[in-house]
């Protein structure tokens, strides 16, 4: 129940018992049934209509029965990406096209006709390595690389395109469903444009391992869907979601990544309406085939995309390596958006202002401020300023570092966002200053619903400005959420986003300071009394677009607007931090996401790993799961294991619901406190490495956490592993996610690799399974031979203190006795790294007994006093006779060292080497 003034609104509220059938299955969805059960529809390509343009090729398609014509556009981009777009040739009105996800027009290659007959035409471009063949009848499109078939579009003739229609006069009356009206439970969905769904299939040649399509609480590898539900992409508020399910959750990224040895391929289906994806692999139906014959048969995987509305806009990322696919996707979705002039009264787009204050960056994943990579402490709810200060003091008392404390909805005045509860939070600015003295931050929640209170000036301002979503009758749409009766901001409207952004200005948001950051929740959007607990599809947005067209973009747009607000607040000088529950392709530009309302049990801990790996593969790299589970109470062992696991994931936050027991790390006894303290301290020590990984993600789309197959793309044994993963290219981790475990089995990939146990320094050869004894203190982690990992020598009380500490280097030698690694440094909070090139990127490389510290780039200059205090080299076979430091000015200094023969470990202590200058360490015989 939710309060609404003096009334009580009965609604489905997260955290209460909810009926399991409140969400649709695929057979409950009319457009899915039509496409799956409908007639076989054949199309022909009218090759005599071919026109080549500077952006590609245009060819008309014709449906054979109805003679309806479609327009096929084929483009090739300079980054080895092919775009296949299909729209009506002459629609009665424009169909919805996703905006703001692809933020810059990709550079096109000029297509040329290589071969043409009456039955087909073949295009190529650039060097001619890739080819696209279009076949007349039945229409299909093939993409080849050096003669190898990679993908066939419309291989199974699933192309489906329902043309827009004028509504018949009798389309809505009556109780029976029709193509214009659909009923789910008591909810009636009126389709203003009639049935408008689209669909298509692609065949992936030689591929049987597919990944991506988040968000689902399921395995990393996508499964064949013939035995159950398709993968659903439809953003929903699902409390305590079912595990091993393909139903939609809070966010959607319609990117599928296919992998086989020596080639990776991506398929990006750019559509923001409800979407289903069916996957049928030839490997999964050949159980009766003799093994020898089965190996000779090339695997095939058919993927069928079905969307409720919009157009077909499908991009094929040609790789061929995993990293090239990730970069190709990031180049499409990863540049920063256009920002709105903060103080423009008419909310016009001012590109000059963008150029001056928010210049485009080369980044893909946003580079977070350093504090965002520290530990976050959250609860629904910390009750008062005194409660917050008590928890803050508790971390100091128990010597546990942390950076951010969070406030949920109860901090507001009656669930009115941008306000404070004057009784419990009478001096919010003072609270923030109290935290800021310790270099810590405060995050507050800000949801997309606005309490329908005509006595609240902010509500009146939104209403009078026309910033609310409308219902199908043209009136302001009302739904139920935390405040009770609520209205919903129309973030698809640039003017609404500009208005909302200005609400974060310090003079507008009373009680806020520059150290206040934001959490967007409930932005699927969640509507307690709506169909599937979300907004009706026939609600109307700016421009007359129905909600069905852009549902999956709603949270994306709020995330964008919030980031714009924090950017505007600082005049574009400081990096924002915004966490969002809902997301879409491109959300990586704005900040972090998390996996929503999980449960305090071992299965949810275990599933968090493949869920976060799937998000990472789909470009959403700054991601995490609530430590300990949002709902229910973890036992001490589960809590410790969850902290151990989450400390090895990008976004690290403890969070719990108000009905759970308090869960601060020191409330479970001294032994548990010690273990959690150790884990968080180790996270802070590793932050120089994490921050470097996020710089690499920002500039090169390298994944901070990555499945083993990404690092070892030719090794079949890695393709299905989703309980262990790589942190960058150097660290392999295998968190313990089962109770009472005394031994774990893990894969050490790469027959030519050397792996060093981080705890014992013991070396293991790769290409094998390893049985490793564990205790409750053990977190299995191995450093890859050939890598250098930078750590802080201590943790401090927060990232600002950790930044001032010296560094230690761990150099893990490979079988050739070599290693290298990088370290990125900047001020940790501003855009000076981008605007003034105020950063440094250093490379440490060891070869032939010489460890060099050198600049890794010609760009950038950053002054700091950070030094290397110690160096540990793993894999040293014999004791050296001498170790000497050689500075760039020619000065030589002998170094004391310690050598452990049993662990082949050489340690150099008491160093004082600045990382921003060149030096080398010579290790003699």
C-alpha positions in Angstrom: 0.0 0.0 0.0 1.1 3.6 -0.6 -0.1 6.7 1.1 -1.7 9.5 -1.0 -2.7 12.3 1.2 -5.5 11.0 3.4 -6.3 8.1 1.0 -4.8 4.7 0.8 -4.0 3.4 -2.7 -3.9 -0.3 -3.0 -1.2 -1.4 -5.4 1.5 -4.0 -6.1 4.5 -2.7 -4.2 8.1 -4.2 -4.4 8.9 -6.1 -1.2 5.4 -7.3 -0.6 4.1 -10.7 -1.7 3.3 -10.4 -5.4 1.5 -12.7 -7.8 3.9 -14.6 -10.0 1.7 -14.2 -13.1 1.8 -10.4 -13.0 4.4 -10.4 -15.8 3.7 -11.6 -19.3 5.0 -14.7 -21.0 5.6 -14.6 -24.7 2.3 -16.3 -25.5 0.5 -13.4 -23.7 1.9 -10.9 -26.2 -0.2 -10.5 -29.4 2.6 -9.4 -31.8 4.7 -12.3 -30.7 1.9 -14.7 -31.4 1.2 -13.1 -34.8 4.8 -13.5 -35.9 5.3 -17.0 -34.6 2.0 -18.3 -35.8 1.4 -16.2 -38.8 1.6 -17.1 -42.4 4.9 -17.6 -44.2 5.7 -14.3 -45.9 8.1 -14.2 -48.8 9.8 -11.1 -50.1 11.7 -10.4 -53.3 14.4 -7.8 -53.8 13.7 -5.6 -56.8 17.2 -5.4 -58.0 16.3 -3.0 -60.8 15.6 -0.4 -58.2 19.2 -0.4 -56.9 20.7 3.0 -56.3 24.2 3.6 -54.9 24.7 6.7 -52.7 27.6 8.0 -50.8 26.1 6.4 -47.7 25.5 2.9 -49.2 22.9 1.2 -51.3 19.1 1.4 -51.6 17.0 -1.5 -52.8 13.2 -1.9 -52.8 11.7 -5.1 -51.3 8.3 -6.4 -52.2 6.1 -8.7 -50.2 4.9 -11.3 -52.7 1.3 -11.6 -51.5 0.2 -8.1 -50.7 2.7 -6.3 -53.0 3.6 -4.0 -50.1 6.9 -2.4 -50.7 9.7 -1.8 -48.2 13.0 0.1 -48.5 16.3 -1.7 -47.7 19.3 0.5 -47.0 22.7 -1.1 -46.7 25.7 0.8 -45.3 29.3 -0.1 -44.5 31.2 1.9 -41.9 34.9 2.5 -41.7 35.2 0.5 -38.6 34.1 -2.8 -40.2 30.4 -2.5 -39.4 27.5 -3.2 -41.7 24.1 -1.6 -41.2 20.9 -3.1 -42.5 17.9 -0.9 -42.3 14.4 -1.6 -43.5 11.4 0.8 -43.4 8.2 1.1 -45.3 8.7 2.7 -48.7 5.8 5.1 -48.3 4.5 5.0 -44.7 1.3 6.9 -43.9 3.3 8.5 -41.1 6.9 8.3 -39.9 7.8 5.3 -37.8 9.7 5.7 -34.6 13.5 5.6 -34.9 15.7 5.3 -31.8 17.4 8.7 -31.1 20.4 9.6 -28.9 21.9 6.1 -28.7 24.0 6.4 -31.9 25.1 10.0 -31.2 27.3 10.7 -34.2 26.7 9.7 -37.8 29.2 6.9 -38.5 31.6 7.4 -41.4 30.5 5.4 -44.4 32.6 3.5 -46.9 31.6 3.8 -50.6 30.0 0.6 -51.7 30.8 -0.7 -55.2 29.2 -3.4 -57.2 31.5 -6.3 -57.7 29.1 -8.6 -59.5 25.5 -8.5 -60.7 23.2 -11.0 -62.3 19.4 -11.1 -62.6 19.3 -13.1 -59.4 21.8 -11.3 -57.1 24.1 -8.4 -56.7 27.3 -8.4 -54.7 28.9 -5.3 -53.1 32.3 -4.8 -51.7 34.2 -1.8 -50.3 37.6 -0.6 -49.4 40.1 -3.4 -49.9 37.5 -5.9 -50.9 38.0 -8.1 -47.9 34.3 -8.1 -47.1 31.4 -8.7 -49.4 27.6 -8.3 -49.2 25.4 -10.3 -51.5 21.7 -9.5 -52.0 19.6 -12.3 -53.5 16.5 -11.5 -55.5 14.1 -14.3 -54.5 13.6 -15.3 -51.9 15.2 -12.2 -50.6 18.2 -12.7 -48.4 21.4 -10.9 -47.6 24.8 -12.5 -47.0 27.9 -11.1 -45.4 31.2 -12.8 -46.3 34.8 -12.2 -45.3 37.5 -13.5 -47.6 35.0 -16.0 -49.0 33.8 -17.2 -45.7 30.1 -16.9 -45.0 29.6 -15.1 -41.7 26.0 -14.1 -41.5 22.8 -14.5 -43.6 20.0 -12.0 -43.0 16.5 -13.5 -43.7 17.9 -17.0 -44.0 14.7 -18.6 -42.7 12.4 -16.0 -44.3 11.2 -14.5 -41.0 11.2 -10.9 -42.3 8.0 -9.4 -40.9 7.0 -5.8 -41.3 3.4 -4.7 -40.4 2.6 -1.4 -42.2 1.0 1.4 -40.3 -2.7 1.8 -41.0 -5.5 4.4 -40.5 -7.7 3.2 -37.7 -11.1 1.8 -38.8 -14.1 3.5 -37.3 -15.1 0.4 -35.3 -11.6 -0.6 -34.1 -11.9 0.0 -30.4 -15.5 -0.9 -29.2 -16.4 -4.3 -27.9 -14.9 -6.6 -25.4 -12.9 -8.8 -27.9 -9.3 -8.2 -28.6 -8.4 -7.2 -32.1 -5.1 -6.2 -33.8 -5.9 -2.7 -32.5 -6.7 -3.6 -28.9 -5.0 -6.0 -26.5 -6.0 -7.0 -23.0 -3.8 -8.3 -20.2 -5.7 -9.0 -17.0 -7.7 -5.9 -16.4 -5.5 -3.6 -18.6 -6.6 -2.6 -22.1 -4.0 -1.5 -24.6 -5.3 0.6 -27.5 -2.9 0.7 -30.4 -3.3 4.1 -32.1 -1.5 3.0 -35.2 -2.7 -0.6 -35.2 -0.3 -3.5 -35.4 3.1 -2.3 -36.3 5.5 -5.1 -35.3 8.8 -5.9 -37.1 11.0 -9.0 -37.1 13.8 -10.6 -38.9 16.2 -13.6 -38.6 19.9 -13.9 -39.0 21.9 -17.1 -39.4 25.4 -17.1 -37.9 27.6 -19.5 -39.8 30.0 -21.6 -37.7 28.9 -20.1 -34.4 27.4 -22.0 -31.5 28.4 -19.8 -28.5 26.4 -16.6 -28.0 26.5 -14.0 -25.3 25.0 -10.6 -24.4 21.3 -9.5 -24.5 21.2 -8.3 -20.9 19.5 -8.1 -18.5 18.6 -11.6 -17.5 19.3 -13.6 -14.3 20.8 -16.5 -16.3 24.0 -18.0 -17.5 26.7 -16.0 -19.4 26.2 -18.2 -22.6 22.9 -17.7 -24.2 20.8 -20.8 -24.4 18.7 -22.4 -27.2 15.2 -21.2 -26.7 13.3 -24.0 -28.3 12.8 -25.6 -24.9 11.1 -22.6 -23.3 10.7 -18.9 -23.4 12.6 -16.5 -25.7 14.8 -13.9 -24.3 12.7 -10.9 -23.5 14.0 -7.3 -23.6 11.4 -5.2 -21.8 12.4 -3.1 -18.8 10.5 -4.0 -15.7 10.6 -3.6 -12.0 10.9 -7.2 -10.9 11.4 -7.6 -7.1 13.3 -10.7 -6.1 13.4 -11.9 -9.7 13.4 -15.5 -10.7 16.8 -17.1 -11.4 17.6 -18.9 -14.6 14.9 -17.0 -16.4 14.8 -15.3 -19.8 12.1 -12.8 -18.8 13.0 -9.1 -18.9 14.5 -7.3 -15.9 15.4 -3.6 -15.3 17.4 -2.9 -18.4 17.9 -4.0 -22.0 20.8 -4.0 -24.4 19.9 -5.6 -27.7 23.5 -6.6 -28.5 24.3 -10.2 -29.2 28.0 -11.3 -29.4 28.8 -14.6 -31.2 32.2 -16.2 -30.8 34.2 -19.1 -32.2 38.0 -19.6 -32.4 39.6 -16.9 -34.5 36.4 -14.9 -35.0 33.9 -12.8 -33.0 30.8 -11.2 -34.5 28.3 -8.8 -33.0 24.6 -8.2 -34.0 23.1 -5.0 -32.6 19.3 -4.8 -33.1 18.6 -1.1 -32.4 14.9 -1.1 -31.3 13.5 0.3 -28.1 10.1 -1.3 -28.1 9.3 -4.7 -26.5 11.6 -7.2 -28.1 11.9 -11.0 -28.0 14.9 -13.0 -29.2 14.7 -16.7 -30.2 18.0 -18.7 -30.5 18.2 -22.0 -32.3 21.5 -23.7 -32.6 22.2 -26.7 -34.8 24.5 -28.2 -32.2 21.7 -28.5 -29.7 19.6 -30.8 -31.9 22.2 -33.2 -33.0 22.3 -35.5 -29.9 21.5 -38.6 -32.1 24.3 -37.8 -34.6 27.4 -39.9 -34.2 30.2 -37.8 -32.6 32.6 -38.2 -35.6 30.0 -37.0 -38.1 28.9 -34.2 -35.7 32.4 -32.7 -35.6 32.4 -32.4 -39.4 29.2 -30.5 -39.5 29.6 -26.8 -39.2 27.5 -25.4 -36.4 24.8 -22.9 -37.3 22.8 -20.7 -35.0 19.6 -18.9 -36.1 18.6 -15.8 -34.2 15.1 -14.4 -34.6 14.4 -10.8 -33.4 10.8 -9.7 -32.9 9.9 -6.2 -31.9 6.5 -4.6 -31.3 7.1 -1.4 -33.3 9.6 0.9 -34.9 11.8 0.0 -37.9 14.4 -2.7 -38.6 17.8 -1.3 -37.8 20.4 -4.0 -37.5 24.2 -3.5 -37.3 26.6 -6.3 -37.8 30.0 -5.8 -36.1 32.5 -7.8 -38.1 35.3 -8.0 -35.5 37.2 -10.2 -36.1 38.6 -10.2 -32.5 36.5 -9.8 -29.3 38.2 -6.5 -28.6 37.5 -5.2 -32.1 33.8 -6.1 -31.7 33.6 -4.2 -28.4 35.4 -1.2 -29.9 33.1 -1.2 -32.9 30.0 -1.3 -30.7 31.5 1.5 -28.5 32.2 3.6 -31.5 28.5 3.4 -32.4 27.1 4.1 -28.9 29.9 5.5 -26.8 30.4 9.1 -27.6 29.0 11.7 -25.3 25.5 13.1 -25.9 24.6 16.6 -26.9 24.0 18.7 -23.7 21.4 21.4 -23.3 22.3 24.9 -22.4 21.6 25.0 -18.6 20.2 28.5 -18.4 18.5 28.7 -21.8 14.9 29.8 -21.2 13.5 28.2 -24.3 15.6 25.0 -23.9 17.0 25.2 -27.4 20.0 23.1 -28.4 23.1 25.2 -28.4 26.0 23.4 -30.0 28.4 26.2 -29.5 27.9 25.8 -25.7 28.5 22.1 -26.1 31.7 22.7 -27.9 32.9 25.2 -25.3 31.8 23.6 -22.1 31.1 19.9 -22.8 33.6 19.0 -25.6 33.3 15.5 -27.1 35.7 13.0 -25.7 37.1 9.9 -27.2 35.7 7.8 -24.4 33.2 5.0 -24.5 32.5 3.9 -20.9 32.5 7.1 -18.9 35.6 7.5 -16.8 34.2 7.6 -13.2 35.5 9.8 -10.5 37.9 7.8 -8.3 35.6 7.8 -5.3 33.0 5.9 -7.3 35.3 2.9 -7.4 35.5 2.8 -3.6 33.1 1.1 -1.3 29.5 2.5 -1.0 27.3 2.0 2.1 23.5 2.1 1.5 20.3 1.2 3.2 16.6 1.7 2.7 16.8 3.9 4.8 19.3 5.7 7.1 16.8 7.4 9.3 18.4 10.7 10.2 21.4 12.9 10.1 22.5 11.4 13.4 22.1 7.9 11.9 24.3 8.8 9.0 27.0 10.4 11.2 26.9 7.3 13.4 27.4 4.9 10.5 30.2 7.2 9.1 31.9 7.2 12.5 31.5 3.4 12.7 33.7 2.9 9.6 36.4 5.1 11.2 36.1 3.3 14.5 36.6 -0.1 12.9 39.2 1.1 10.4 37.2 0.1 7.4 37.6 2.4 4.4 34.6 3.7 2.5 33.7 6.7 0.3 30.0 7.1 -0.1 26.9 6.8 2.1 23.5 6.7 0.5 20.0 7.9 1.3 16.9 6.2 0.0 13.4 7.7 -0.4 12.7 8.4 3.3 15.1 11.3 3.3 12.6 13.4 1.4 9.6 15.4 2.5 6.8 13.0 1.8 8.5 11.3 -1.2 8.9 14.7 -3.0 12.2 14.5 -4.8 14.6 17.5 -4.5 13.3 18.0 -0.9 14.4 16.9 2.6 12.6 15.7 5.6 12.9 18.7 7.8 12.6 16.8 11.0 15.2 14.0 10.4 17.4 15.9 8.0 17.2 19.6 9.1 20.7 20.5 7.9 21.5 18.4 4.8 24.2 20.8 3.6 25.8 20.6 7.0 25.7 16.8 6.8 27.4 16.9 3.4 30.1 19.3 4.7 30.6 16.9 7.7 31.3 14.1 5.2 33.3 16.3 2.8 35.8 17.1 5.6 36.6 13.4 5.5 36.7 13.5 1.7 33.5 11.4 1.6 30.3 11.9 -0.5 26.6 11.6 -0.1 24.2 10.0 -2.7 20.5 10.6 -2.7 17.7 8.9 -4.6 15.8 10.7 -7.4 13.1 8.7 -9.1 11.1 9.7 -12.3 7.7 10.0 -10.7 6.5 13.2 -9.2 4.0 13.3 -6.4 0.7 14.7 -7.7 0.4 17.5 -5.2 -1.1 20.7 -6.5 0.2 22.5 -3.4 3.8 21.6 -4.2 5.4 24.3 -6.4 7.6 21.8 -8.2 4.7 19.7 -9.3 2.9 22.8 -10.6 6.1 23.9 -12.5 6.3 20.5 -14.2 2.6 20.4 -15.0 2.5 24.0 -16.4 5.7 23.4 -18.4 4.1 20.4 -20.2 6.8 18.0 -18.9 4.6 15.0 -18.0 3.7 12.0 -20.0 0.1 12.0 -21.2 -2.5 9.3 -21.3 -4.1 8.2 -24.6 -6.8 10.8 -24.1 -4.3 13.6 -23.9 -4.6 14.2 -20.2 -1.7 14.0 -17.8 -1.0 10.3 -17.0 -1.4 9.3 -13.4 0.0 6.2 -11.8 0.9 4.9 -8.4 4.4 4.8 -6.9 6.1 5.6 -3.6 4.3 8.9 -3.1 0.9 7.4 -4.0 -0.7 9.2 -6.9 2.1 10.3 -9.2 2.8 11.7 -12.6 5.8 10.8 -14.7 8.4 13.1 -16.3 8.6 12.8 -20.1 12.4 12.4 -20.4 12.1 11.7 -24.1 11.5 15.4 -24.5 14.8 17.4 -24.7 13.1 20.3 -23.0 12.0 18.2 -20.1 15.5 16.9 -19.7 16.8 20.4 -19.7 14.2 21.5 -17.1 15.1 18.4 -14.9 18.8 19.1 -15.3 18.4 22.6 -13.9 16.8 21.2 -10.8 20.2 20.0 -9.7 21.6 23.6 -9.7 22.8 24.4 -6.2 20.6 27.5 -6.0 17.6 25.4 -7.1 18.2 22.2 -5.1 18.1 23.6 -1.6 20.3 21.7 0.8 22.6 20.3 -1.9 26.3 20.8 -2.2 28.9 19.9 -4.9 29.6 16.6 -2.9 26.0 15.4 -3.4 25.5 12.7 -6.1 22.5 10.9 -7.5 20.8 7.5 -7.7 18.0 7.0 -10.3 15.7 4.2 -9.2 12.3 2.9 -10.4 13.0 4.3 -13.9 11.9 1.3 -16.0 9.5 3.1 -15.2 7.9 1.4 -12.3 4.1 2.0 -11.9 2.6 0.0 -9.0 -0.9 -0.1 -10.5 0.2 -0.3 -14.2 0.3 -3.3 -16.5 3.2 -5.5 -15.5 3.9 -2.8 -12.9 5.0 -0.3 -15.6 3.6 2.4 -17.8 0.8 1.5 -20.2 2.0 1.2 -23.8 -0.6 3.6 -25.1 0.6 6.5 -22.9 1.8 9.4 -25.1 5.2 11.1 -25.1 6.4 14.3 -26.7 5.9 14.3 -30.4 2.9 12.1 -30.2 4.9 8.9 -29.8 3.3 6.1 -27.9 5.2 4.7 -24.9 5.4 1.3 -26.7 7.8 2.8 -29.2 10.4 3.9 -26.7 9.7 2.0 -23.4 13.2 0.6 -23.1 14.7 4.2 -23.5 12.8 5.7 -20.5 15.5 5.0 -17.9 18.3 5.8 -20.3 16.9 9.3 -20.8 16.5 9.9 -17.1 20.1 8.8 -16.6 21.2 11.1 -19.4 19.3 14.1 -17.9 20.7 13.5 -14.4 24.2 13.4 -15.7 23.5 16.6 -17.6 22.3 18.2 -14.4 25.5 17.3 -12.4 27.6 18.4 -15.4 25.8 21.7 -15.6 26.1 22.1 -11.8 29.9 22.2 -12.0 30.0 24.1 -15.3 31.3 21.0 -17.0 34.5 20.8 -14.9 33.7 17.8 -12.6 32.9 14.3 -13.4 29.4 13.2 -12.4 28.4 10.0 -10.6 24.9 8.7 -11.3 23.7 5.1 -10.6 20.7 4.0 -12.7 18.6 0.8 -12.3 17.2 0.9 -15.8 19.4 1.2 -18.9 19.7 0.7 -22.6 22.5 0.6 -25.2 24.6 3.6 -24.7 24.0 3.9 -21.0 27.7 3.3 -20.4 28.3 6.9 -21.4 26.5 8.1 -18.2 27.7 6.0 -15.3 26.9 2.9 -13.3 24.1 0.4 -13.1 23.3 -2.5 -10.7 21.3 -5.7 -10.9 18.4 -4.5 -8.8 16.4 -6.2 -6.0 18.3 -9.4 -5.4 17.9 -11.8 -2.5 20.2 -12.8 0.4 20.9 -16.3 -0.6 23.7 -18.2 -2.2 22.0 -18.6 -5.6 21.8 -14.9 -6.1 25.4 -14.5 -5.1 26.4 -17.1 -7.7 24.2 -15.6 -10.5 25.7 -12.1 -10.0 28.9 -13.1 -11.8 27.3 -14.1 -15.1 24.9 -11.2 -14.9 27.7 -8.7 -14.6 29.8 -10.4 -17.3 26.8 -10.3 -19.6 26.5 -6.5 -18.9 30.2 -6.0 -19.6 30.1 -7.9 -22.9 27.2 -5.6 -23.9 29.2 -2.4 -23.1 27.8 -1.7 -19.6 31.1 -2.0 -17.8 30.5 -0.1 -14.6 28.1 -2.5 -12.9 27.6 -4.3 -9.7 25.2 -6.2 -7.4 24.0 -5.3 -4.0 26.3 -6.9 -1.4 24.5 -9.3 0.9 21.3 -9.2 -1.1 18.7 -6.4 -1.0 16.0 -8.4 0.7 16.1 -11.0 3.5 19.0 -11.5 5.9 22.3 -13.2 5.0 24.1 -15.4 7.5 27.7 -14.4 8.4 29.3 -16.8 6.0 27.2 -15.6 3.0 27.9 -12.0 3.9 31.6 -12.6 4.0 31.6 -14.4 0.7 29.5 -11.7 -0.9 31.9 -9.0 0.2 34.8 -11.1 -1.2 33.0 -11.5 -4.5 31.7 -7.9 -4.8 35.1 -6.4 -4.0 36.2 -8.0 -7.3 33.5 -6.4 -9.3 33.4 -2.9 -10.7 30.6 -1.2 -8.7 30.9 -2.1 -5.0 27.9 -1.2 -2.8 26.3 -2.8 0.2 22.5 -2.2 0.2 19.5 -3.7 2.1 15.8 -3.2 2.4 14.1 -1.5 5.4 12.5 -4.8 6.7 16.0 -6.5 6.9 18.3 -6.4 9.9 20.9 -3.7 10.0 23.9 -4.8 8.1 26.9 -2.6 8.8 30.1 -4.6 8.6 30.8 -4.5 12.4 27.5 -5.9 13.5 28.3 -9.7 13.0 31.1 -10.2 15.5 34.8 -9.6 15.5 35.8 -12.4 13.2 33.3 -11.3 10.5 34.3 -7.6 10.9 38.0 -8.6 10.5 37.2 -10.5 7.3 35.1 -7.7 5.8 37.7 -5.1 6.7 40.4 -7.1 5.0 38.4 -7.5 1.9 37.5 -3.8 1.6 41.1 -2.8 2.4 42.3 -5.1 -0.4 39.9 -3.5 -2.8 41.3 -0.1 -1.9 44.9 -1.3 -2.3 43.9 -2.5 -5.8 42.3 0.8 -6.9 45.3 2.0 -8.9 44.8 -1.1 -11.1 41.0 -0.7 -11.2 41.3 3.0 -12.2 43.8 2.2 -14.9 41.3 -0.4 -16.3 38.5 2.1 -16.4 40.8 4.5 -18.3 41.4 1.8 -20.8 37.7 1.1 -21.0 37.1 4.9 -21.5 39.6 5.2 -24.3 39.8 1.8 -25.9 36.6 -0.1 -24.9 38.6 -2.7 -23.0 36.5 -4.6 -20.5 37.5 -4.1 -16.8 36.0 -7.5 -16.0 35.9 -10.0 -18.9 34.9 -13.6 -19.5 37.8 -16.0 -19.9 37.0 -16.4 -23.6 37.6 -12.7 -24.3 41.2 -13.1 -23.0 41.7 -16.6 -24.5 39.6 -16.5 -27.6 40.9 -19.7 -29.2 40.4 -22.0 -26.2 37.2 -23.9 -26.3 37.4 -24.8 -22.6 36.8 -21.1 -21.7 33.7 -20.6 -23.8 31.2 -21.8 -21.2 33.0 -20.7 -18.0 31.0 -18.1 -16.1 32.0 -18.6 -12.4 35.5 -17.2 -12.9 36.7 -14.3 -15.0 39.6 -11.9 -15.6 40.0 -8.5 -14.0 41.8 -6.8 -16.9 44.4 -8.9 -18.6 46.4 -9.6 -15.4 44.2 -11.1 -12.7 42.1 -14.3 -12.8 39.5 -14.6 -10.0 37.2 -17.4 -9.0 35.1 -16.2 -6.1 33.7 -18.8 -3.7 29.9 -18.8 -4.1 28.8 -21.9 -2.2 28.6 -22.5 1.5 30.9 -24.7 3.5 33.5 -25.0 0.7 36.9 -26.4 1.5 38.2 -26.9 -2.0 37.4 -25.3 -5.4 38.1 -26.5 -8.9 39.2 -23.8 -11.3 40.5 -23.5 -14.8 43.9 -22.0 -15.5 43.7 -21.3 -19.2 46.6 -21.1 -21.7 48.9 -24.0 -22.1 51.8 -21.6 -22.5 50.8 -19.4 -19.6 52.2 -19.2 -16.1 49.8 -18.3 -13.2 50.9 -17.1 -9.8 48.7 -17.6 -6.8 48.4 -14.1 -5.3 48.2 -15.4 -1.8 51.1 -17.8 -1.8 53.1 -16.6 -4.9 53.2 -20.3 -6.0 53.5 -20.7 -9.8 51.2 -23.0 -11.8 51.3 -23.9 -15.5 48.3 -23.1 -17.6 46.0 -25.3 -19.7 44.8 -27.3 -16.7 42.2 -27.6 -14.0 43.4 -26.9 -10.5 42.1 -28.1 -7.2 42.7 -25.4 -4.6 42.1 -25.8 -0.9 40.2 -22.8 0.6 39.1 -21.4 3.9 36.6 -18.7 4.7 39.5 -16.2 4.3 40.5 -17.5 0.8 39.6 -15.5 -2.3 41.1 -17.5 -5.2 43.1 -15.0 -7.4 45.9 -15.6 -9.8 48.2 -13.1 -11.6 49.0 -13.9 -15.1 52.7 -14.3 -16.0 53.8 -11.4 -18.2 51.8 -8.8 -16.3 52.6 -6.0 -13.9 49.9 -5.0 -11.3 50.1 -1.7 -9.3 48.7 -1.5 -5.8 48.7 1.1 -3.0 50.8 0.2 0.0 47.7 0.8 2.2 44.1 1.6 2.0 43.6 4.9 3.9 40.1 5.7 5.1 38.8 6.7 1.6 40.1 7.1 -2.0 41.3 10.6 -1.3 43.7 9.2 1.3 44.5 6.2 -0.7 45.6 8.5 -3.6 48.4 9.9 -1.4 49.9 6.6 -0.6 53.0 5.1 -2.3 52.7 2.2 -4.7 53.9 -1.4 -4.8 54.4 -3.2 -8.1 53.9 -7.0 -8.5 55.8 -8.1 -11.6 54.8 -11.7 -12.7 57.3 -13.1 -15.2 56.1 -15.2 -18.1 58.0 -18.2 -19.5 60.3 -15.8 -21.4 61.1 -13.9 -18.2 59.2 -10.8 -19.3 56.3 -8.7 -18.1 54.6 -5.4 -18.7 51.7 -3.3 -17.3 50.4 0.2 -17.2 49.4 2.8 -14.5 47.0 5.7 -15.2 47.0 8.8 -12.9 45.0 12.0 -12.9 43.3 14.2 -10.2 40.5 11.6 -9.9 37.6 14.0 -10.1 37.7 16.6 -12.9 37.8 16.7 -16.7 41.3 18.2 -16.7 42.6 14.9 -18.1 40.5 15.6 -21.1 40.5 19.4 -21.5 44.0 20.1 -20.4 45.7 16.7 -21.0 46.5 16.7 -17.2 47.2 13.0 -16.8 50.0 10.5 -17.1 50.0 7.0 -18.4 53.1 5.1 -17.4 54.3 1.7 -18.6 56.4 -0.7 -16.5 58.2 -3.4 -18.6 60.7 -6.0 -17.5 62.9 -7.8 -20.1 66.3 -9.3 -19.8 66.7 -8.2 -16.2 65.8 -4.6 -16.7 62.6 -3.1 -15.3 61.8 0.2 -17.1 59.4 2.9 -16.1 58.5 5.0 -19.2 55.7 7.1 -20.6 53.1 5.0 -22.5 51.8 7.9 -24.5 53.0 11.2 -26.1 49.9 13.0 -24.7 49.4 14.1 -21.2 51.4 15.7 -18.4 50.5 15.4 -14.7 52.5 16.5 -11.7 52.1 14.4 -8.6 54.4 13.0 -5.9 53.3 9.4 -6.2 56.2 7.0 -5.7 56.9 3.3 -6.0 57.9 2.1 -2.6 58.4 -1.6 -3.3 58.7 -4.1 -6.2 58.0 -7.8 -6.0 59.0 -10.0 -8.9 57.5 -13.4 -9.2 59.1 -16.3 -11.1 62.8 -15.3 -10.4 64.8 -18.6 -10.7 67.9 -17.6 -8.8 69.2 -15.0 -6.4 70.7 -12.0 -8.2 74.1 -10.7 -7.3 73.1 -7.1 -7.4 70.1 -4.8 -8.0 70.6 -1.2 -9.1 68.3 1.8 -9.7 69.4 3.9 -12.7 67.7 7.3 -13.0 67.3 9.3 -16.2 70.1 11.7 -15.1 72.5 8.8 -15.0 72.6 8.4 -11.2 73.0 4.8 -10.0 71.9 3.6 -6.6 72.2 0.1 -5.2 69.1 -1.5 -3.8 68.7 -3.9 -0.9 66.7 -6.9 -1.8 65.2 -10.1 -0.4 65.1 -13.4 -2.3 62.9 -16.4 -1.4 64.1 -19.5 -3.2 61.1 -21.5 -2.2 58.7 -19.2 -3.9 61.0 -17.8 -6.5 60.2 -14.3 -5.3 62.5 -11.2 -5.4 61.4 -8.2 -3.3 62.9 -4.7 -3.4 61.9 -2.5 -0.5 62.5 1.0 0.7 62.4 2.5 -2.8 61.4 6.1 -3.4 60.9 6.2 -7.2 58.5 8.8 -8.6 56.2 7.2 -11.2 56.1 10.4 -13.3 59.8 10.3 -14.2 61.8 7.7 -16.1 63.9 5.2 -14.3 65.0 1.6 -14.6 66.0 -1.2 -12.2 68.8 -3.4 -13.3 68.9 -7.0 -11.9 72.3 -8.5 -12.3 73.0 -12.2 -12.6 
